[in-house]
Amino acid sequence: MFDLDEFLDECQQARKETEPRRAIREVLTRTMAQPGEVADALRPEEGGVTMLHHSPELTVLHVVWAPHMDIYPHDHRMWAAIGIYTGQEDNVFYRRSGPGHGALIESGGKELAEGEVLVLGDDAIHGVVNSQDGLTGAIHVYGGDFVNQPRSQWGPGPREERAYDIEDAYQQFADANRAWRSSAAEG
């Protein structure tokens, strides 16, 4: 049975390891081996982000993507590990078009299905799409203070680099939830 407090304790201990990314990946991989137990414990009902743990060394978020939600490219400027416990998260990766340039070039992607884990480096830039008709639930673990770390986003709107604005992200979740409810009411 998934125990959130135990999971968070394991993450905090893993962060202290010599290779914290590898240790966090192992914790997430063990956890996502039983995705139904995680879903039963976290019970996603709509798109959104919930802070599970926050410190200068480690941030853990519960992220739920609404159906067909598409969030603009952004960076974290710290490593991240993502574990999917329900649905599918489609990641589109980007790189800067050149030194000192704010424009992006698409550079690949990765579909993360239920039970899978992905580790991103501290220089990763990605956008996320939930291409499914249902919710996608994930646990995101960041190797630092995700809340206060300055970072960039390329949207909403034009794909121009600008300072990350959490209110933009919250608005995208609200818009995606509204669209989902509207389509469910029509269908």
C-alpha positions in Angstrom: 0.0 0.0 0.0 1.3 3.4 -0.9 2.1 5.6 2.1 2.8 9.3 1.1 4.7 10.1 4.3 6.9 7.1 3.8 7.5 8.0 0.2 8.5 11.5 1.1 10.9 10.2 3.8 12.5 7.9 1.2 12.9 10.8 -1.2 14.5 13.0 1.4 16.9 10.2 2.3 17.6 9.6 -1.4 18.4 13.3 -1.9 21.3 12.8 0.5 22.9 10.0 -1.5 26.1 10.5 -3.5 24.1 10.2 -6.7 20.7 11.6 -5.7 19.2 11.5 -9.2 19.8 7.8 -9.4 18.5 7.2 -5.9 15.3 9.2 -6.5 14.8 7.3 -9.8 15.0 4.1 -7.8 12.4 5.3 -5.2 10.1 6.4 -8.0 10.5 3.2 -10.0 9.6 1.1 -6.9 6.6 3.3 -6.2 5.4 3.3 -9.8 5.6 -0.5 -9.9 2.2 -0.4 -8.1 0.5 2.6 -9.9 -3.0 1.6 -8.8 -2.0 2.0 -5.1 -0.6 5.5 -5.8 -3.8 6.4 -7.7 -6.0 5.1 -4.8 -4.0 7.2 -2.3 -3.8 10.4 -4.3 -7.2 10.2 -6.0 -6.9 12.6 -8.9 -10.2 14.4 -9.7 -9.1 17.3 -11.9 -6.0 18.9 -13.3 -3.8 20.8 -10.9 -0.6 20.9 -8.9 -0.3 20.1 -5.2 2.9 20.7 -3.2 3.8 17.5 -1.3 7.2 18.6 0.0 9.2 21.8 -0.3 12.7 22.6 0.9 15.8 24.2 -0.5 17.2 20.8 -1.4 14.0 19.0 -2.7 10.6 19.7 -4.0 7.9 17.0 -4.6 4.7 17.8 -6.5 1.6 15.9 -7.3 0.8 16.9 -10.9 -2.5 16.0 -12.6 -2.9 16.8 -16.3 -6.5 17.4 -17.5 -7.5 15.5 -20.6 -5.9 17.0 -23.8 -4.1 19.6 -21.7 -1.0 21.1 -23.4 1.4 23.2 -21.4 4.0 25.4 -23.1 7.7 24.7 -23.1 9.5 25.5 -19.8 12.8 24.7 -18.0 13.4 23.8 -14.4 17.1 24.6 -14.1 17.5 21.6 -11.8 17.2 17.9 -12.4 13.8 16.3 -12.2 12.3 12.8 -12.0 8.8 12.1 -13.1 6.7 9.0 -12.3 3.4 8.4 -14.0 0.8 6.5 -11.9 -2.2 6.9 -14.3 -2.6 8.0 -17.9 0.2 9.2 -20.1 2.4 12.2 -20.2 3.8 13.1 -23.6 7.0 15.2 -23.3 8.3 17.3 -26.2 11.9 18.3 -25.7 13.5 21.5 -27.0 16.9 23.1 -27.2 17.9 26.7 -27.7 18.5 27.7 -31.3 22.0 28.9 -30.3 24.1 30.6 -27.6 22.3 33.6 -26.4 19.2 32.9 -28.4 15.8 32.7 -26.8 14.2 30.7 -29.7 13.7 27.0 -29.4 14.1 24.0 -31.7 12.2 20.8 -31.1 14.7 18.0 -30.3 12.7 14.9 -29.6 10.1 13.5 -27.3 9.2 10.8 -24.9 5.8 9.3 -24.1 5.6 8.3 -20.5 2.9 5.6 -19.8 1.5 4.4 -16.5 4.2 3.0 -14.3 7.1 4.7 -16.2 9.7 7.0 -14.8 11.8 9.7 -16.6 14.8 11.7 -15.2 15.5 15.1 -16.8 18.8 16.9 -16.5 19.1 20.4 -15.1 19.3 21.9 -18.6 16.2 20.2 -20.0 13.5 22.3 -21.7 10.2 20.5 -22.3 6.5 21.0 -23.0 3.9 18.4 -21.8 0.8 17.1 -23.4 -1.9 14.8 -22.0 -3.2 13.3 -25.3 -5.6 11.0 -23.4 -9.3 11.3 -22.8 -8.8 10.9 -19.0 -6.6 12.4 -16.3 -2.9 11.8 -16.2 -1.5 11.7 -12.6 2.2 12.0 -11.9 4.7 12.6 -9.1 7.4 15.1 -10.0 10.5 15.3 -7.8 12.9 18.2 -8.2 16.5 18.3 -7.0 16.2 21.8 -5.4 13.8 24.6 -4.5 11.4 24.5 -7.5 9.3 27.2 -6.0 11.9 29.9 -5.8 14.3 28.9 -8.6 14.2 31.5 -11.4 13.4 29.8 -14.7 12.0 30.4 -18.2 8.9 29.6 -20.2 8.1 29.9 -23.9 4.3 30.7 -23.8 1.5 31.0 -23.5 1.2 32.7 -26.8 4.3 33.3 -28.9 7.2 31.0 -28.2 9.4 33.7 -26.8 11.5 33.2 -23.7 10.3 35.0 -20.7 10.5 34.7 -16.9 8.4 31.7 -15.6 5.1 32.9 -14.2 3.3 30.3 -12.0 0.0 32.2 -12.5 0.2 31.4 -16.2 0.6 27.7 -15.4 -2.3 27.8 -12.9 -4.4 29.5 -15.6 -3.6 26.7 -18.1 -4.8 24.1 -15.6 -8.0 26.1 -14.9 -8.6 26.5 -18.7 -8.0 22.8 -19.3 -10.3 21.7 -16.5 -13.0 24.1 -17.8 -12.6 22.6 -21.4 -12.8 19.1 -20.0 -15.9 19.7 -18.0 -17.5 21.5 -20.9 -16.8 18.6 -23.4 -18.1 16.1 -20.8 -21.3 18.1 -20.3 -21.8 18.2 -24.1 -21.0 14.5 -24.6 
